[in-house]
């Protein structure tokens, strides 16, 4: 089978030229597990960090010719577990960039191709969606009347978080994204009340104009500078979810702390690590899948066809040129 690996060690964000395809033996179905033909691969920012700096997710960098991790959606080719049969579809967070993957029966969830399109289990119904749902419903506990703000709003986590916040009763949802194309998608496709382009000169004024009375919930995906600005606009006793630090993943400088503003706002701050919510896949999908099927919650896909194009899509993601959830279709 074909597998994508690193050509060499890297010390910065990965580029398409850093990857190559190799031929390896197709794995055998493990005892008590499954052999899966990969249908969709999720391309996620955290992988770029693991490939070089590793420590951002408490793991060493991926070695050359090692497996490049990813979430996958696939079709079961062989099964040695009563959990699933041949022809069923599964989602796994610990897959890798190859045509076939294997998993033990505690390493995947069974997904319903009739409940939503299969590719959505790599995005809005996969780890990005679970991340958004966890932060909005379990940590911030968004409810009727909240004013909800999220940055990286064009991304799969931010875009989903805003839509779930709306479904949970938020009266106003505002996003921050980079560039007019992304902001247009956030407003026109995801249905946010406003989206501010942080690349524009007066974006901070635009943000304040969109939420003149401040926000009650801020969902952070970017880092220290945007968080510092968000804290200025947080209402007293507001809630903050710290999900991502995208601006710091390839920087040698640590993210600064904001203890003073947090105290001054009497804010409740939640750190979000999605692994904590893996036992709740069924609960999450039971709530969100009907919204996805009906179109009330949606995420635009930035899709490429073929495993050979995975590296180019990763580079596109690392440079912020993607529009929507990055997915490789096999």
Secondary structure as a PSIPRED ss2 file (coil, helix, strand):
# PSIPRED VFORMAT (PSIPRED V4.0)

   1 X C   1.000  0.000  0.000
   2 X E   0.000  0.000  1.000
   3 X E   0.000  0.000  1.000
   4 X E   0.000  0.000  1.000
   5 X E   0.000  0.000  1.000
   6 X E   0.000  0.000  1.000
   7 X C   1.000  0.000  0.000
   8 X C   1.000  0.000  0.000
   9 X C   1.000  0.000  0.000
  10 X C   1.000  0.000  0.000
  11 X C   1.000  0.000  0.000
  12 X C   1.000  0.000  0.000
  13 X C   1.000  0.000  0.000
  14 X C   1.000  0.000  0.000
  15 X C   1.000  0.000  0.000
  16 X H   0.000  1.000  0.000
  17 X H   0.000  1.000  0.000
  18 X H   0.000  1.000  0.000
  19 X E   0.000  0.000  1.000
  20 X E   0.000  0.000  1.000
  21 X E   0.000  0.000  1.000
  22 X E   0.000  0.000  1.000
  23 X E   0.000  0.000  1.000
  24 X C   1.000  0.000  0.000
  25 X C   1.000  0.000  0.000
  26 X C   1.000  0.000  0.000
  27 X C   1.000  0.000  0.000
  28 X C   1.000  0.000  0.000
  29 X C   1.000  0.000  0.000
  30 X C   1.000  0.000  0.000
  31 X C   1.000  0.000  0.000
  32 X C   1.000  0.000  0.000
  33 X E   0.000  0.000  1.000
  34 X E   0.000  0.000  1.000
  35 X E   0.000  0.000  1.000
  36 X E   0.000  0.000  1.000
  37 X E   0.000  0.000  1.000
  38 X E   0.000  0.000  1.000
  39 X E   0.000  0.000  1.000
  40 X E   0.000  0.000  1.000
  41 X E   0.000  0.000  1.000
  42 X E   0.000  0.000  1.000
  43 X C   1.000  0.000  0.000
  44 X C   1.000  0.000  0.000
  45 X H   0.000  1.000  0.000
  46 X H   0.000  1.000  0.000
  47 X H   0.000  1.000  0.000
  48 X H   0.000  1.000  0.000
  49 X H   0.000  1.000  0.000
  50 X H   0.000  1.000  0.000
  51 X H   0.000  1.000  0.000
  52 X H   0.000  1.000  0.000
  53 X C   1.000  0.000  0.000
  54 X C   1.000  0.000  0.000
  55 X H   0.000  1.000  0.000
  56 X H   0.000  1.000  0.000
  57 X H   0.000  1.000  0.000
  58 X C   1.000  0.000  0.000
  59 X C   1.000  0.000  0.000
  60 X C   1.000  0.000  0.000
  61 X C   1.000  0.000  0.000
  62 X C   1.000  0.000  0.000
  63 X C   1.000  0.000  0.000
  64 X C   1.000  0.000  0.000
  65 X C   1.000  0.000  0.000
  66 X C   1.000  0.000  0.000
  67 X C   1.000  0.000  0.000
  68 X C   1.000  0.000  0.000
  69 X E   0.000  0.000  1.000
  70 X E   0.000  0.000  1.000
  71 X E   0.000  0.000  1.000
  72 X E   0.000  0.000  1.000
  73 X E   0.000  0.000  1.000
  74 X E   0.000  0.000  1.000
  75 X E   0.000  0.000  1.000
  76 X E   0.000  0.000  1.000
  77 X E   0.000  0.000  1.000
  78 X E   0.000  0.000  1.000
  79 X E   0.000  0.000  1.000
  80 X C   1.000  0.000  0.000
  81 X C   1.000  0.000  0.000
  82 X C   1.000  0.000  0.000
  83 X C   1.000  0.000  0.000
  84 X C   1.000  0.000  0.000
  85 X C   1.000  0.000  0.000
  86 X C   1.000  0.000  0.000
  87 X C   1.000  0.000  0.000
  88 X C   1.000  0.000  0.000
  89 X E   0.000  0.000  1.000
  90 X E   0.000  0.000  1.000
  91 X E   0.000  0.000  1.000
  92 X E   0.000  0.000  1.000
  93 X E   0.000  0.000  1.000
  94 X E   0.000  0.000  1.000
  95 X E   0.000  0.000  1.000
  96 X E   0.000  0.000  1.000
  97 X C   1.000  0.000  0.000
  98 X E   0.000  0.000  1.000
  99 X C   1.000  0.000  0.000
 100 X E   0.000  0.000  1.000
 101 X E   0.000  0.000  1.000
 102 X E   0.000  0.000  1.000
 103 X E   0.000  0.000  1.000
 104 X E   0.000  0.000  1.000
 105 X C   1.000  0.000  0.000
 106 X C   1.000  0.000  0.000
 107 X C   1.000  0.000  0.000
 108 X C   1.000  0.000  0.000
 109 X E   0.000  0.000  1.000
 110 X E   0.000  0.000  1.000
 111 X E   0.000  0.000  1.000
 112 X C   1.000  0.000  0.000
 113 X C   1.000  0.000  0.000
 114 X C   1.000  0.000  0.000
 115 X C   1.000  0.000  0.000
 116 X C   1.000  0.000  0.000
 117 X C   1.000  0.000  0.000
 118 X H   0.000  1.000  0.000
 119 X H   0.000  1.000  0.000
 120 X H   0.000  1.000  0.000
 121 X H   0.000  1.000  0.000
 122 X H   0.000  1.000  0.000
 123 X C   1.000  0.000  0.000
 124 X C   1.000  0.000  0.000
 125 X C   1.000  0.000  0.000
 126 X C   1.000  0.000  0.000
 127 X H   0.000  1.000  0.000
 128 X H   0.000  1.000  0.000
 129 X H   0.000  1.000  0.000
 130 X H   0.000  1.000  0.000
 131 X H   0.000  1.000  0.000
 132 X H   0.000  1.000  0.000
 133 X H   0.000  1.000  0.000
 134 X H   0.000  1.000  0.000
 135 X H   0.000  1.000  0.000
 136 X H   0.000  1.000  0.000
 137 X H   0.000  1.000  0.000
 138 X H   0.000  1.000  0.000
 139 X H   0.000  1.000  0.000
 140 X C   1.000  0.000  0.000
 141 X C   1.000  0.000  0.000
 142 X C   1.000  0.000  0.000
 143 X C   1.000  0.000  0.000
 144 X C   1.000  0.000  0.000
 145 X C   1.000  0.000  0.000
 146 X C   1.000  0.000  0.000
 147 X E   0.000  0.000  1.000
 148 X E   0.000  0.000  1.000
 149 X E   0.000  0.000  1.000
 150 X E   0.000  0.000  1.000
 151 X E   0.000  0.000  1.000
 152 X C   1.000  0.000  0.000
 153 X C   1.000  0.000  0.000
 154 X C   1.000  0.000  0.000
 155 X C   1.000  0.000  0.000
 156 X H   0.000  1.000  0.000
 157 X H   0.000  1.000  0.000
 158 X H   0.000  1.000  0.000
 159 X H   0.000  1.000  0.000
 160 X H   0.000  1.000  0.000
 161 X H   0.000  1.000  0.000
 162 X H   0.000  1.000  0.000
 163 X H   0.000  1.000  0.000
 164 X H   0.000  1.000  0.000
 165 X H   0.000  1.000  0.000
 166 X H   0.000  1.000  0.000
 167 X H   0.000  1.000  0.000
 168 X C   1.000  0.000  0.000
 169 X C   1.000  0.000  0.000
 170 X C   1.000  0.000  0.000
 171 X C   1.000  0.000  0.000
 172 X E   0.000  0.000  1.000
 173 X E   0.000  0.000  1.000
 174 X E   0.000  0.000  1.000
 175 X E   0.000  0.000  1.000
 176 X E   0.000  0.000  1.000
 177 X E   0.000  0.000  1.000
 178 X C   1.000  0.000  0.000
 179 X C   1.000  0.000  0.000
 180 X H   0.000  1.000  0.000
 181 X H   0.000  1.000  0.000
 182 X H   0.000  1.000  0.000
 183 X H   0.000  1.000  0.000
 184 X H   0.000  1.000  0.000
 185 X H   0.000  1.000  0.000
 186 X H   0.000  1.000  0.000
 187 X H   0.000  1.000  0.000
 188 X H   0.000  1.000  0.000
 189 X C   1.000  0.000  0.000
 190 X C   1.000  0.000  0.000
 191 X C   1.000  0.000  0.000
 192 X C   1.000  0.000  0.000
 193 X C   1.000  0.000  0.000
 194 X E   0.000  0.000  1.000
 195 X E   0.000  0.000  1.000
 196 X E   0.000  0.000  1.000
 197 X E   0.000  0.000  1.000
 198 X C   1.000  0.000  0.000
 199 X C   1.000  0.000  0.000
 200 X C   1.000  0.000  0.000
 201 X C   1.000  0.000  0.000
 202 X C   1.000  0.000  0.000
 203 X H   0.000  1.000  0.000
 204 X H   0.000  1.000  0.000
 205 X H   0.000  1.000  0.000
 206 X H   0.000  1.000  0.000
 207 X H   0.000  1.000  0.000
 208 X H   0.000  1.000  0.000
 209 X H   0.000  1.000  0.000
 210 X H   0.000  1.000  0.000
 211 X C   1.000  0.000  0.000
 212 X C   1.000  0.000  0.000
 213 X C   1.000  0.000  0.000
 214 X C   1.000  0.000  0.000
 215 X E   0.000  0.000  1.000
 216 X E   0.000  0.000  1.000
 217 X E   0.000  0.000  1.000
 218 X E   0.000  0.000  1.000
 219 X E   0.000  0.000  1.000
 220 X E   0.000  0.000  1.000
 221 X C   1.000  0.000  0.000
 222 X C   1.000  0.000  0.000
 223 X C   1.000  0.000  0.000
 224 X H   0.000  1.000  0.000
 225 X H   0.000  1.000  0.000
 226 X H   0.000  1.000  0.000
 227 X H   0.000  1.000  0.000
 228 X H   0.000  1.000  0.000
 229 X H   0.000  1.000  0.000
 230 X H   0.000  1.000  0.000
 231 X H   0.000  1.000  0.000
 232 X H   0.000  1.000  0.000
 233 X C   1.000  0.000  0.000
 234 X E   0.000  0.000  1.000
 235 X E   0.000  0.000  1.000
 236 X E   0.000  0.000  1.000
 237 X E   0.000  0.000  1.000
 238 X E   0.000  0.000  1.000
 239 X E   0.000  0.000  1.000
 240 X E   0.000  0.000  1.000
 241 X E   0.000  0.000  1.000
 242 X E   0.000  0.000  1.000
 243 X C   1.000  0.000  0.000
 244 X C   1.000  0.000  0.000
 245 X C   1.000  0.000  0.000
 246 X H   0.000  1.000  0.000
 247 X H   0.000  1.000  0.000
 248 X H   0.000  1.000  0.000
 249 X C   1.000  0.000  0.000
 250 X C   1.000  0.000  0.000
 251 X C   1.000  0.000  0.000
 252 X C   1.000  0.000  0.000
 253 X C   1.000  0.000  0.000
 254 X C   1.000  0.000  0.000
 255 X C   1.000  0.000  0.000
 256 X C   1.000  0.000  0.000
 257 X C   1.000  0.000  0.000
 258 X C   1.000  0.000  0.000
 259 X H   0.000  1.000  0.000
 260 X H   0.000  1.000  0.000
 261 X H   0.000  1.000  0.000
 262 X H   0.000  1.000  0.000
 263 X H   0.000  1.000  0.000
 264 X H   0.000  1.000  0.000
 265 X C   1.000  0.000  0.000
 266 X C   1.000  0.000  0.000
 267 X C   1.000  0.000  0.000
 268 X E   0.000  0.000  1.000
 269 X E   0.000  0.000  1.000
 270 X E   0.000  0.000  1.000
 271 X E   0.000  0.000  1.000
 272 X C   1.000  0.000  0.000
 273 X C   1.000  0.000  0.000
 274 X H   0.000  1.000  0.000
 275 X H   0.000  1.000  0.000
 276 X H   0.000  1.000  0.000
 277 X H   0.000  1.000  0.000
 278 X H   0.000  1.000  0.000
 279 X H   0.000  1.000  0.000
 280 X H   0.000  1.000  0.000
 281 X H   0.000  1.000  0.000
 282 X H   0.000  1.000  0.000
 283 X H   0.000  1.000  0.000
 284 X H   0.000  1.000  0.000
 285 X H   0.000  1.000  0.000
 286 X H   0.000  1.000  0.000
 287 X H   0.000  1.000  0.000
 288 X H   0.000  1.000  0.000
 289 X H   0.000  1.000  0.000
 290 X H   0.000  1.000  0.000
 291 X H   0.000  1.000  0.000
 292 X H   0.000  1.000  0.000
 293 X H   0.000  1.000  0.000
 294 X H   0.000  1.000  0.000
 295 X C   1.000  0.000  0.000
 296 X C   1.000  0.000  0.000
 297 X C   1.000  0.000  0.000
 298 X C   1.000  0.000  0.000
 299 X C   1.000  0.000  0.000
 300 X C   1.000  0.000  0.000
 301 X E   0.000  0.000  1.000
 302 X E   0.000  0.000  1.000
 303 X E   0.000  0.000  1.000
 304 X E   0.000  0.000  1.000
 305 X E   0.000  0.000  1.000
 306 X C   1.000  0.000  0.000
 307 X H   0.000  1.000  0.000
 308 X H   0.000  1.000  0.000
 309 X H   0.000  1.000  0.000
 310 X H   0.000  1.000  0.000
 311 X H   0.000  1.000  0.000
 312 X H   0.000  1.000  0.000
 313 X H   0.000  1.000  0.000
 314 X H   0.000  1.000  0.000
 315 X H   0.000  1.000  0.000
 316 X H   0.000  1.000  0.000
 317 X H   0.000  1.000  0.000
 318 X H   0.000  1.000  0.000
 319 X C   1.000  0.000  0.000
 320 X C   1.000  0.000  0.000
 321 X C   1.000  0.000  0.000
 322 X C   1.000  0.000  0.000
 323 X C   1.000  0.000  0.000
 324 X C   1.000  0.000  0.000
 325 X E   0.000  0.000  1.000
 326 X E   0.000  0.000  1.000
 327 X E   0.000  0.000  1.000
 328 X E   0.000  0.000  1.000
 329 X E   0.000  0.000  1.000
 330 X C   1.000  0.000  0.000
